[in-house]
């Protein structure tokens, strides 16, 4: 679907440093030492606290001057909340079908597969899907230099790739004739799939003719390349080939014996004193990095959490890196974890005004950040081709979704029965001085976290053959459990089912829930996913009549954090849903630590549902309902939307694909690796957010609701014409748990006590599409509303559709200390100021907005960010 949206300029500029990055990563992954807490229950010895920088904001409830906001109310869900048992048999979107064609080829060195006697005897393991003449051929497979686009070596079975022999970015190219599409299936040390719709056929693809580098990690790989008769790996499998190869780091002879880290005895714990690492990255006393290699034991892969020892201490003392999680570090797969290095400092700080504002220096004006999530299994984003395992930009905040299935994960620890990741950040000055910090994340597989009696299997066809072992018969159901029955449960729907399952409805008081799938086949279809919001499940919000004690909120959990600042409780707490086909998804006004991951909401073909995703929505329902005192109700906190596709059909449009409307107030949340296209209004609109991270997502436009020009993404304040607080910090709630005087808690009618949007970071996103519907009304690409404080847009790519050059702007920027850098512009009006809130005020100052636009628009100071792109820690 997005075969042409690949790794862009931001990734290409880093390709020359890739080999050294991999060496750093390799060192981290083979030395077994402690980087934080020792077990699942106890976290690392990280400093508690938050960044307390103040600021202010004023909402502009218009998008670009043409947005009629009288229509912006949440008027309808277009029927997406209907929860009945629809007899539609809609399954997966149909892509990648047929990859398991039973006409697969023979072993390497044998004749081509499928028993076809007419195939040649080249010995490359290639084959045909059926007998008869072949109409496609896979001629050669080469390792290619992505900088020069020149082939380096021909890849044959059992080839050895020594990363130390190359100083460029690398990819694999297949020379294929006669195919409409080519599919790469990589497994082994990393798992990755890619469908290419035209030559050059590359493992990591290309972006507008620029080859994308694939971030290989050392290990053994199996590669299958398939030639298909139709687009998107559809139609007939015409030919294929299979081979294996090894990737080794510089200086490794490929024997598998790594002696650089000391002991190879394989117990996984030597050199680990168990004291735990501070988040400053330089407190490695007692941890000499001599831990055992994770190879050579009884076959279990022991986690290698890495070290924050001397080799990671940085070059001098001018930079101090601080890394902490603003959500939590111990969780259950899939878990979205929010990281902040916002408190990192430099004694050489010079912001773009020439001053020394530490928050400005750490928000894209001076310091650069490289996050390494220590998760080589995660692969690359389908949307951009970028590695999921790292984030390189001026953004001090990052979000990663950790998955752990068990022993097959490279970070699995067989003793603790969890996956353990050593997340690192390098913080670097323009002059090159840097410091690193490390934080350990522990993720349990669902099978370890939930007992069989707490697991439910749902199959309309009574097909429970692949239901996890030990699940009681009473927990094998034909449809979705009702609201109130999800607490401390794992609910799995049967793959391959032809049924449409009733909506999932999870109450605000329920917690510790995982919604997913079991078995094989297409993802199960669930009509709606409603977390902490009643919606089609009943009332929108709880009321006094429903719960007499609501006035004191005694029946609801409190948003709380522990001494390390990790969230330990809240409304609709600790919930995830993944691997489902969903009609619509909605998170309520006060959800806490919710991960929505790999949900297929592409309804572009049938229009059966609108595919809308509500991000912590319905805050206005609280403020407008006298039955619930909103000063006692928390803001949504830690909602992660990851790898979700929301593409609508013209016959059934959502108001906005990803939205959080009036009085949203969402805190430290993210949209990563997701796709949005076709809506009445915007692709994404959030009204009132703090710490919003949007990365590696694609916002394709097609605003076809007839309500005036709309943006691909717009971030605003809570309400129009409202003066939000300069001082309220929603991260600071230790003294505000359900007290009306607590900072960051009060909603309407006291708007001045609501927070001003801060720390909005957009990283490596794609805006627009080369094809738009004729009825689309495109206002602009990226709108950061007036009043936003300390925000950055890094590595953006803008795509313009032919005939759609009338967009009013690519950027519309308002606020203070806003930076754009690394943008790939198209020939259009590049930038304008959002002056709806006035200029040169505590809310918006044109001289504190620094856009890298080629004509200097939105940059009255005439300076640009010099924040570097650090190498990997």
C-alpha positions in Angstrom: 0.0 0.0 0.0 2.8 2.3 0.8 5.5 0.7 -1.4 6.8 4.0 -2.6 7.1 5.6 0.8 10.6 4.6 1.9 13.5 5.8 4.0 14.1 9.4 3.2 16.9 12.0 3.4 17.2 11.9 7.1 18.1 8.3 7.0 20.3 8.6 4.0 22.5 11.3 5.6 23.2 8.8 8.4 24.0 5.8 6.2 27.8 6.5 6.1 27.9 6.1 9.9 26.0 2.9 9.9 29.0 0.5 10.3 30.3 2.2 13.4 26.7 2.3 14.8 26.4 -1.4 14.4 29.7 -2.0 16.2 28.4 0.0 19.1 25.2 -1.9 19.1 27.0 -5.2 18.9 29.2 -4.3 21.9 26.0 -3.4 23.8 24.3 -6.7 22.9 27.1 -9.1 23.7 28.3 -7.8 27.1 26.0 -8.9 29.9 26.0 -6.3 32.6 23.4 -4.5 34.5 21.8 -1.4 33.2 19.1 -0.7 35.7 16.8 -2.7 38.0 17.5 -6.4 38.4 14.1 -8.0 38.1 10.6 -7.4 36.8 9.3 -5.9 40.0 12.1 -3.4 40.8 13.1 -0.5 38.5 16.5 1.0 38.0 18.0 3.6 40.4 16.9 6.5 38.2 16.3 9.9 39.5 12.7 10.8 40.2 11.4 14.1 38.9 10.2 15.8 35.8 11.1 18.7 33.6 9.3 21.7 35.0 9.7 24.2 32.3 6.9 26.6 32.1 5.2 28.2 29.1 1.9 29.1 27.8 -0.5 28.7 24.9 -3.5 30.1 23.3 -5.6 27.9 21.1 -6.5 28.9 17.6 -9.6 27.0 16.7 -9.0 27.6 13.0 -6.6 25.7 10.9 -5.4 28.1 8.3 -8.0 30.8 8.0 -10.2 28.7 5.8 -11.3 26.1 8.4 -14.9 26.5 9.4 -14.8 25.5 13.0 -18.5 25.7 13.5 -18.4 22.2 12.1 -15.6 20.9 14.3 -17.7 19.5 17.1 -17.8 15.8 17.4 -21.1 15.4 15.6 -21.2 11.8 14.5 -19.3 8.6 14.6 -20.7 7.6 11.2 -22.1 4.5 12.7 -18.7 3.2 13.7 -19.8 2.4 17.2 -22.4 -0.2 16.3 -21.5 -3.2 18.3 -23.7 -6.0 17.0 -22.7 -9.2 15.4 -22.3 -8.1 11.8 -22.3 -11.1 9.4 -19.8 -9.4 7.1 -16.9 -11.7 6.4 -14.4 -9.0 5.9 -10.9 -10.3 6.8 -7.5 -9.0 6.1 -6.9 -6.3 3.5 -5.7 -9.0 1.1 -2.1 -8.0 0.8 0.7 -10.5 0.7 -1.6 -13.4 -0.1 -0.2 -16.5 -1.5 3.3 -16.2 0.0 3.0 -19.7 1.3 2.3 -21.2 -2.1 2.8 -24.9 -1.9 4.9 -24.8 -5.1 8.0 -23.7 -3.2 11.3 -24.7 -4.6 13.8 -27.3 -3.6 16.9 -27.0 -1.5 19.8 -24.9 -2.6 21.8 -26.5 -5.2 18.9 -28.6 -6.5 16.8 -28.1 -9.5 14.2 -25.4 -9.3 11.2 -26.2 -7.1 7.7 -27.4 -7.6 9.0 -30.4 -9.6 9.1 -28.4 -12.8 11.4 -30.3 -15.2 11.7 -27.3 -17.5 13.5 -25.2 -15.0 17.2 -24.7 -15.2 19.9 -26.3 -13.0 21.5 -23.1 -11.8 21.7 -24.4 -8.2 20.5 -21.1 -6.7 17.5 -22.6 -5.0 15.0 -20.8 -7.3 11.8 -22.3 -8.4 8.4 -21.9 -10.0 5.0 -22.0 -8.4 3.6 -24.4 -11.0 4.6 -26.5 -13.9 4.9 -25.1 -17.4 6.9 -22.3 -18.9 8.0 -19.6 -16.5 7.3 -16.0 -17.4 9.5 -14.4 -14.7 13.1 -15.0 -13.7 15.3 -13.9 -10.7 18.6 -13.5 -12.3 21.0 -12.2 -9.7 21.0 -11.1 -6.1 23.6 -8.5 -5.1 24.7 -6.6 -2.0 24.4 -2.9 -3.1 26.1 0.3 -1.9 23.1 2.6 -1.2 25.2 5.7 -1.4 26.5 5.1 -5.0 23.8 2.5 -6.0 26.6 0.2 -7.2 26.6 -3.5 -6.7 29.3 -4.7 -4.3 29.2 -8.5 -4.4 26.9 -11.2 -5.8 25.1 -12.9 -3.0 25.1 -16.7 -3.1 24.1 -19.3 -0.6 26.2 -19.3 2.6 27.7 -15.9 1.7 29.5 -14.0 4.5 29.0 -10.2 4.8 31.7 -8.5 6.9 30.4 -5.1 7.9 34.0 -4.0 8.5 34.6 -4.3 4.7 32.1 -1.6 3.8 31.9 2.1 4.6 28.5 2.8 3.1 24.9 2.0 3.7 23.9 -1.5 2.5 20.9 -3.2 0.9 20.1 -6.2 -1.2 19.0 -5.8 -4.8 17.2 -8.5 -6.9 17.5 -8.4 -10.7 14.1 -9.7 -11.7 12.5 -9.8 -15.1 8.8 -10.4 -16.0 7.2 -9.7 -12.6 4.7 -7.1 -11.5 5.9 -7.2 -7.9 8.7 -8.7 -5.9 8.5 -9.8 -2.3 11.5 -10.1 0.1 11.0 -12.3 3.2 13.9 -12.0 5.6 14.2 -14.2 8.7 16.8 -15.3 11.2 18.7 -12.6 13.1 16.0 -10.1 12.0 12.5 -10.6 10.5 11.4 -8.3 7.8 9.1 -8.4 4.8 8.9 -6.0 1.9 6.9 -5.9 -1.4 8.4 -3.8 -4.2 6.2 -2.7 -7.1 8.9 -1.9 -9.6 12.6 -1.9 -10.3 15.0 -1.4 -8.7 13.8 -4.3 -6.4 15.5 -3.5 -3.0 15.2 -5.1 0.4 14.7 -1.7 2.1 13.2 0.0 -1.0 14.0 3.4 -2.3 12.6 6.9 -1.9 12.1 8.8 -5.1 15.1 6.9 -6.6 17.3 7.3 -3.5 18.3 3.8 -2.2 17.4 3.1 1.5 19.9 1.4 3.7 18.9 -1.7 5.7 20.3 -1.8 9.2 21.7 -5.3 9.4 22.7 -6.7 12.8 25.2 -9.5 13.1 23.8 -13.0 12.8 22.5 -15.6 10.4 19.8 -14.8 7.9 17.5 -16.7 5.5 16.2 -14.7 2.5 13.4 -15.7 0.2 12.7 -13.6 -2.9 9.4 -14.1 -4.7 8.3 -12.9 -8.2 4.6 -12.3 -8.5 2.3 -11.8 -11.5 0.3 -9.0 -9.9 0.9 -6.0 -7.8 1.3 -6.3 -4.0 2.5 -9.9 -4.2 -0.8 -11.0 -5.7 -1.9 -13.2 -8.5 0.5 -16.1 -9.3 3.8 -16.9 -7.7 5.9 -17.1 -10.8 9.4 -17.7 -9.5 11.3 -17.6 -6.2 14.8 -18.1 -4.8 16.1 -18.8 -1.3 19.5 -18.4 0.2 21.2 -18.0 3.6 24.0 -15.7 4.6 25.9 -14.5 7.6 26.5 -11.0 8.8 29.5 -10.3 11.1 30.9 -7.2 12.6 34.3 -5.8 11.8 37.1 -8.0 13.0 34.8 -11.1 13.5 36.0 -14.1 11.5 32.5 -15.5 11.5 33.3 -18.4 13.7 30.7 -17.3 16.3 33.2 -17.0 19.1 33.1 -13.4 20.5 35.9 -12.8 22.9 35.6 -9.0 23.0 33.4 -9.1 26.0 35.2 -11.5 28.2 33.7 -14.7 29.5 31.9 -16.9 27.1 30.6 -19.3 29.7 27.1 -18.4 29.0 25.5 -17.9 32.4 24.5 -14.4 31.3 25.2 -12.7 34.6 29.0 -12.5 35.0 30.2 -9.0 35.5 26.9 -7.8 36.8 27.0 -6.6 40.3 23.2 -6.0 40.4 23.5 -2.6 41.9 21.4 -0.9 39.2 22.3 2.0 36.9 21.5 5.6 37.5 19.9 7.4 34.6 22.8 9.8 34.2 24.7 7.2 32.2 28.0 7.5 34.0 27.5 5.6 37.3 28.9 2.2 36.3 31.0 1.5 39.4 31.3 -2.2 39.9 30.3 -2.9 36.3 33.4 -3.4 34.2 31.7 -4.6 31.1 33.2 -8.0 31.3 30.0 -9.9 31.3 29.5 -13.2 29.7 28.5 -13.6 26.1 25.0 -14.8 25.5 26.1 -17.7 23.4 27.4 -21.2 24.3 24.9 -22.3 27.0 22.1 -24.8 26.7 20.5 -23.0 23.8 18.6 -20.3 25.6 19.3 -16.8 24.5 20.2 -14.8 27.6 19.3 -11.2 27.5 22.3 -8.9 27.0 21.3 -5.6 28.6 24.6 -3.9 27.9 26.6 -1.5 30.0 26.8 2.2 30.8 30.5 1.8 31.5 33.5 4.0 30.6 33.1 3.3 26.9 29.8 5.1 27.0 30.7 7.9 29.3 31.2 10.6 26.6 34.2 12.7 25.7 34.2 15.3 28.5 32.1 16.7 31.2 30.3 19.5 29.4 27.3 17.3 28.4 25.2 15.5 31.0 22.7 13.0 29.6 19.6 12.1 31.6 17.2 9.4 30.5 14.0 8.4 32.2 10.7 6.8 31.3 7.6 9.0 31.8 5.4 5.9 31.6 7.1 2.8 33.1 9.9 0.3 32.5 8.2 -3.0 33.5 5.3 -4.1 31.4 3.6 -6.8 29.4 3.9 -7.2 25.6 3.1 -5.2 23.6 4.1 -2.2 25.7 4.6 1.3 24.5 7.3 3.0 26.6 7.7 6.8 26.6 11.3 8.0 27.1 12.5 11.5 27.9 16.0 13.0 27.8 14.5 16.4 28.1 16.5 17.1 31.3 19.9 16.6 29.5 22.1 19.7 29.7 25.3 21.2 28.3 27.4 23.9 29.9 28.1 25.2 26.4 24.4 25.6 25.7 23.7 28.4 23.2 20.1 28.6 22.0 19.1 30.2 18.7 18.6 33.6 20.4 22.2 33.5 21.6 21.0 32.9 25.1 21.3 29.8 27.3 17.8 28.5 27.7 18.4 24.9 28.7 15.0 23.7 27.6 15.5 25.3 24.2 18.9 23.8 23.8 17.4 20.4 24.6 14.4 20.9 22.2 16.3 20.9 18.9 18.2 24.2 19.0 21.6 22.9 20.2 21.7 19.3 21.4 21.2 16.2 19.2 19.8 12.9 20.4 20.2 9.3 19.3 18.0 6.8 21.0 18.9 3.1 20.7 16.1 0.9 21.9 18.2 -2.3 22.0 15.5 -4.1 20.0 17.0 -5.5 16.8 14.0 -7.9 16.4 11.7 -4.9 15.8 12.7 -4.4 12.1 11.8 -1.4 10.0 8.7 0.8 9.7 6.6 0.0 6.7 5.7 3.6 6.3 9.1 5.2 6.0 11.6 2.3 5.9 13.4 3.6 8.9 14.6 1.3 11.7 12.3 0.9 14.6 15.3 0.3 16.8 16.5 3.9 16.8 15.5 7.5 16.7 18.0 10.2 15.5 16.9 13.8 15.7 16.9 16.9 17.8 13.9 15.5 19.7 14.6 14.7 23.3 11.6 12.5 23.6 11.0 9.1 22.0 8.5 6.2 22.1 9.0 2.6 21.3 6.7 -0.4 21.4 8.4 -3.5 22.9 7.2 -7.0 22.0 8.2 -10.2 23.7 7.0 -13.6 22.6 9.4 -15.6 24.6 12.4 -17.7 23.8 12.5 -16.7 20.1 13.3 -13.1 21.1 16.9 -12.1 21.0 16.6 -10.2 24.3 15.0 -13.2 26.1 16.3 -14.0 29.6 15.4 -17.6 30.3 16.0 -17.1 34.1 13.8 -14.1 34.6 11.3 -15.3 31.9 11.2 -11.9 30.3 12.8 -9.8 27.5 15.3 -7.3 28.8 16.3 -4.2 26.8 19.1 -1.8 27.5 17.8 1.5 26.1 20.4 4.1 25.6 20.5 7.7 24.4 23.5 9.7 23.2 23.3 13.4 23.8 25.7 15.5 21.8 26.8 19.1 21.3 27.5 20.5 17.8 31.2 20.5 18.6 31.1 16.7 19.1 31.1 16.4 22.9 28.6 13.9 24.1 27.3 11.9 27.1 25.2 8.7 27.2 22.6 7.4 29.5 21.1 4.0 29.9 17.7 2.6 31.1 16.7 -1.0 31.4 13.2 -2.1 30.2 11.7 -5.5 31.2 8.8 -6.9 29.2 6.9 -10.1 30.0 5.3 -12.2 27.4 1.6 -12.4 27.8 1.8 -16.2 28.4 4.0 -15.5 31.4 2.0 -12.6 32.7 -1.5 -14.3 32.5 -2.4 -17.6 33.9 -4.5 -20.0 31.8 -7.6 -19.3 34.0 -7.2 -15.6 33.3 -7.2 -16.2 29.5 -10.3 -16.2 27.3 -10.5 -17.6 23.8 -13.2 -16.3 21.5 -14.4 -18.2 18.4 -17.8 -18.0 16.7 -17.0 -21.3 15.0 -16.0 -23.1 18.2 -12.5 -23.5 16.8 -10.4 -23.7 19.9 -7.7 -26.0 18.6 -5.0 -23.4 18.8 -6.3 -21.7 22.0 -3.4 -21.7 24.6 -3.1 -24.8 26.6 -4.9 -25.0 29.9 -7.6 -22.4 29.2 -10.8 -23.6 31.1 -13.8 -24.6 29.0 -15.8 -21.9 30.7 -13.4 -19.3 29.2 -14.0 -20.5 25.6 -16.7 -18.2 24.3 -18.4 -17.5 21.0 -18.4 -13.7 21.3 -16.8 -10.8 23.1 -17.2 -10.6 26.9 -19.4 -7.9 28.2 -18.2 -4.7 29.9 -17.0 -5.4 33.5 -15.4 -8.7 32.7 -12.0 -7.7 31.4 -10.2 -6.9 34.7 -6.8 -8.8 34.9 -7.6 -10.8 31.7 -6.1 -11.8 28.4 -8.8 -12.0 25.7 -7.9 -13.6 22.4 -10.0 -13.8 19.3 -9.6 -16.6 16.7 -7.7 -15.8 13.6 -9.3 -17.0 10.4 -12.8 -16.5 11.7 -15.5 -15.3 9.3 -17.5 -13.7 12.1 -17.6 -10.0 13.1 -17.2 -9.9 16.8 -19.1 -7.5 19.0 -17.4 -4.4 20.2 -14.9 -4.6 23.1 -16.1 -2.3 25.9 -13.7 -1.8 28.8 -14.7 0.3 31.8 -12.7 3.1 33.4 -12.3 1.0 36.5 -10.8 -2.1 34.7 -7.1 -2.6 34.4 -4.4 -5.1 33.3 -6.0 -6.2 30.1 -4.6 -7.6 26.8 -6.7 -7.9 23.7 -5.3 -9.9 20.9 -5.6 -13.0 18.6 -4.6 -16.7 18.6 -4.2 -19.3 15.9 -3.4 -18.8 12.2 -5.1 -17.1 9.3 -6.4 -13.5 8.8 -6.7 -11.2 11.8 -10.1 -11.4 13.5 -12.6 -8.6 12.9 -13.9 -6.8 16.0 -16.6 -4.2 15.3 -15.3 -1.6 17.8 -12.6 -1.2 20.4 -13.7 1.1 23.3 -11.3 1.6 26.2 -12.5 3.7 29.1 -15.3 5.2 27.0 -18.8 3.9 26.9 -19.7 5.1 23.4 -21.8 2.3 21.7 -21.3 0.3 24.9 -23.6 2.5 27.0 -23.3 5.9 28.6 -20.4 8.1 27.4 -19.2 8.9 30.9 -20.0 7.7 34.4 -22.5 9.7 36.4 -23.6 10.2 40.0 -26.8 8.3 39.3 -24.8 5.3 38.1 -22.3 5.4 41.0 -23.5 7.4 44.0 -20.0 8.0 45.3 -18.7 9.5 42.0 -18.8 13.0 43.6 -15.7 12.0 45.6 -14.4 9.8 42.8 -13.8 7.1 45.4 -14.8 4.3 43.1 -12.1 5.2 40.6 -8.4 4.5 40.7 -6.0 7.5 41.2 -3.4 8.4 38.7 -0.2 7.7 40.6 3.5 7.3 40.1 6.2 5.7 42.2 9.4 7.2 43.5 11.1 6.9 40.1 8.3 8.7 38.3 6.8 5.6 36.8 3.0 5.4 36.4 1.5 2.7 38.7 -2.2 3.3 38.5 -4.9 5.3 36.8 -8.3 5.1 35.0 -8.5 2.3 32.5 -4.9 1.4 33.4 -2.5 -0.9 31.6 -4.4 -2.0 28.6 -3.3 -3.0 25.1 -4.9 -4.3 21.9 -3.0 -5.7 18.9 -3.2 -7.9 15.8 -6.9 -7.2 15.1 -9.0 -5.8 12.3 -11.1 -3.1 13.9 -14.0 -1.0 12.7 -13.1 1.9 15.0 -11.1 2.5 18.1 -11.7 4.9 21.0 -9.9 5.7 24.1 -11.7 7.8 26.7 -11.1 11.0 28.5 -8.9 9.5 31.3 -7.2 6.4 30.1 -3.8 5.5 31.4 -0.9 3.5 29.7 -2.9 2.2 26.8 -1.1 0.7 23.7 -3.0 0.2 20.4 -0.6 -1.8 18.2 -0.9 -3.2 14.7 -4.6 -2.7 14.2 -5.9 -2.9 10.6 -8.5 -0.2 10.1 -8.2 0.2 6.4 -11.7 0.3 5.1 -10.9 2.0 1.8 -12.3 -0.9 -0.3 -15.6 -1.7 1.4 -16.5 1.4 3.6 -18.1 -0.9 6.1 -16.6 1.1 8.9 -15.0 4.5 9.1 -11.7 3.4 10.7 -11.6 6.4 13.1 -9.2 6.4 16.1 -10.1 8.6 19.0 -7.1 9.5 21.2 -8.2 10.1 24.7 -11.3 11.8 23.6 -14.5 13.1 25.2 -12.9 15.5 27.6 -15.6 18.0 26.7 -18.2 15.5 27.8 -16.7 15.7 31.3 -16.6 19.5 31.4 -20.2 19.8 30.0 -21.8 17.3 32.4 -22.6 18.5 35.9 -22.9 14.9 37.1 -19.1 14.4 37.1 -16.8 17.0 38.8 -14.0 17.4 36.3 -11.5 18.8 38.7 -11.2 15.3 40.1 -10.7 13.6 36.8 -7.2 12.9 35.4 -6.1 13.7 31.9 -5.4 10.8 29.4 -1.8 9.7 30.0 0.5 7.5 28.0 -1.6 6.5 25.0 0.5 4.9 22.3 -0.9 4.4 18.8 1.5 2.2 16.9 1.4 0.9 13.3 -2.3 1.5 12.8 -3.8 2.0 9.4 -6.8 4.3 9.2 -7.9 4.8 5.6 -11.5 5.4 4.8 -13.8 4.9 1.9 -15.5 8.0 0.4 -18.9 6.5 1.3 -18.1 6.3 5.0 -15.7 9.1 6.2 -14.5 9.7 9.7 -14.5 13.3 10.9 -10.7 13.0 11.5 -8.7 9.8 11.1 -6.7 10.3 14.4 -8.4 12.8 16.7 -8.7 14.2 20.2 -11.2 16.9 20.2 -12.1 19.9 22.5 -10.7 19.6 26.0 -8.5 16.7 25.0 -5.7 17.2 27.4 -3.7 14.1 26.4 -0.3 13.8 28.1 2.9 12.1 27.1 1.4 10.0 24.3 2.4 9.1 20.7 1.4 8.1 17.2 4.2 6.1 15.6 4.5 4.2 12.3 0.9 4.7 11.4 -1.0 5.7 8.3 -4.0 8.0 7.8 -5.8 9.0 4.7 -9.3 10.2 3.6 -11.5 12.0 6.1 -14.1 14.8 6.3 -11.5 17.1 7.9 -7.9 16.5 9.0 -5.9 13.3 9.0 -4.9 14.1 12.6 -6.2 16.8 15.0 -5.4 17.1 18.7 -6.8 20.0 20.8 -4.7 20.2 23.9 -1.7 18.0 24.3 1.6 17.8 26.2 4.5 15.7 25.1 2.9 14.5 21.9 5.4 12.4 19.8 4.5 11.7 16.2 7.1 9.7 14.3 7.5 7.7 11.1 3.8 8.1 10.2 2.3 9.0 6.9 -0.6 11.5 6.6 -1.9 11.2 3.1 -4.4 13.9 2.8 -7.7 13.5 0.9 -9.8 15.9 3.0 -13.1 15.5 1.1 -15.8 16.6 3.6 -16.5 19.9 1.9 -15.8 21.9 5.1 -13.0 24.0 3.7 -9.3 23.4 3.5 -7.9 21.0 6.1 -4.4 20.0 7.2 -2.7 16.6 7.3 -2.0 17.2 10.9 -2.9 20.0 13.3 -2.0 20.5 16.9 -3.9 23.1 18.9 -4.8 24.4 22.3 -7.8 23.2 24.4 -10.3 25.8 23.2 -10.5 28.8 20.9 -9.7 32.2 22.5 -8.7 30.6 25.8 -5.7 31.7 27.9 -4.2 28.5 29.2 -1.7 28.5 32.1 1.9 29.4 31.7 2.8 27.3 34.8 0.6 24.2 34.9 2.6 21.0 34.3 0.5 17.9 33.9 3.6 15.7 34.6 3.6 17.1 38.2 0.7 15.4 39.9 2.3 13.9 43.0 0.5 16.4 45.1 -2.6 16.7 42.9 -4.2 13.3 43.1 -7.9 14.1 43.0 -7.4 17.4 44.9 -8.9 20.4 43.3 -5.7 22.4 43.9 -3.5 19.9 42.2 -1.5 21.2 39.3 -2.6 20.2 35.8 -5.9 18.7 36.9 -8.6 21.3 36.6 -10.7 21.2 33.4 -13.5 23.5 32.6 -14.7 26.1 33.7 -11.3 27.2 34.8 -9.5 27.3 31.5 -6.5 29.4 32.9 -5.6 26.4 35.1 -5.2 24.0 32.1 -1.8 23.5 30.7 -0.3 25.1 27.6 0.8 22.6 24.9 4.5 21.8 25.4 7.1 19.4 23.9 5.3 18.4 20.6 7.9 16.6 18.5 7.3 15.4 14.9 10.0 13.1 13.7 10.6 11.5 10.2 7.0 11.8 9.0 5.6 11.9 5.5 2.9 14.5 4.6 0.8 14.3 1.5 0.5 11.9 -1.4 1.2 12.0 -5.1 -2.4 11.1 -5.7 -5.4 13.0 -4.3 -9.1 12.7 -5.0 -10.5 15.6 -7.1 -12.8 16.5 -4.2 -10.0 16.9 -1.7 -9.6 20.3 -0.2 -6.0 20.6 1.0 -5.3 23.6 3.3 -1.7 22.7 4.3 0.5 19.9 5.6 1.6 20.7 9.2 0.0 23.1 11.6 1.4 23.7 15.1 -1.1 26.1 16.7 -0.4 29.4 18.3 0.8 29.2 21.8 2.8 25.9 21.6 6.0 26.0 23.6 9.2 24.1 22.8 8.4 22.0 19.8 10.3 20.6 16.9 9.6 19.1 13.5 12.5 16.9 12.2 13.1 14.9 9.0 9.8 15.7 7.3 9.1 14.8 3.7 6.4 16.6 1.8 4.8 15.0 -1.2 2.7 17.1 -3.6 0.0 15.7 -5.9 0.0 17.0 -9.5 -2.6 19.7 -9.8 -2.8 20.3 -6.1 -0.2 23.1 -5.9 -2.7 25.5 -4.4 -2.1 24.5 -0.7 -1.7 27.6 1.4 1.3 26.3 3.2 3.5 23.4 4.1 4.0 24.6 7.6 1.8 26.9 9.7 3.6 27.7 12.9 2.7 29.5 16.1 4.1 29.7 19.6 7.6 30.0 21.0 10.8 28.0 20.6 9.5 26.1 17.5 12.2 24.5 15.3 12.0 22.7 11.9 15.0 20.9 10.5 15.9 18.3 7.9 12.8 19.0 5.8 12.4 17.7 2.2 10.4 20.5 0.7 8.3 20.6 -2.5 7.9 23.6 -4.7 5.1 25.4 -2.8 4.5 28.1 -0.4 6.7 26.7 2.4 5.7 28.3 5.6 3.5 30.9 7.3 3.0 32.1 10.8 -0.1 31.3 12.8 -0.9 34.8 14.2 -4.3 34.0 15.6 -3.0 34.5 19.1 -1.2 37.7 18.4 2.6 38.2 18.0 5.5 38.9 20.3 3.8 37.7 23.4 4.2 35.1 26.1 2.2 32.9 23.8 3.6 33.5 20.4 6.8 35.2 19.3 7.8 35.2 15.6 11.5 35.7 16.6 11.4 32.4 18.5 10.2 30.3 15.5 13.0 28.9 13.4 12.0 27.1 10.2 14.5 25.7 7.7 12.4 26.9 4.8 14.5 27.7 1.7 13.1 31.3 1.3 13.4 32.2 5.0 9.7 32.3 5.7 8.9 31.6 9.4 12.4 32.5 10.4 12.7 36.2 11.1 15.9 35.7 13.1 17.5 34.1 10.1 19.2 31.3 12.0 18.9 27.5 11.8 19.4 24.7 14.3 22.9 23.2 14.5 21.8 20.2 16.6 23.9 17.3 15.4 23.0 13.7 14.5 24.9 11.7 17.0 26.3 8.2 16.3 24.7 5.3 18.2 25.4 5.0 21.9 
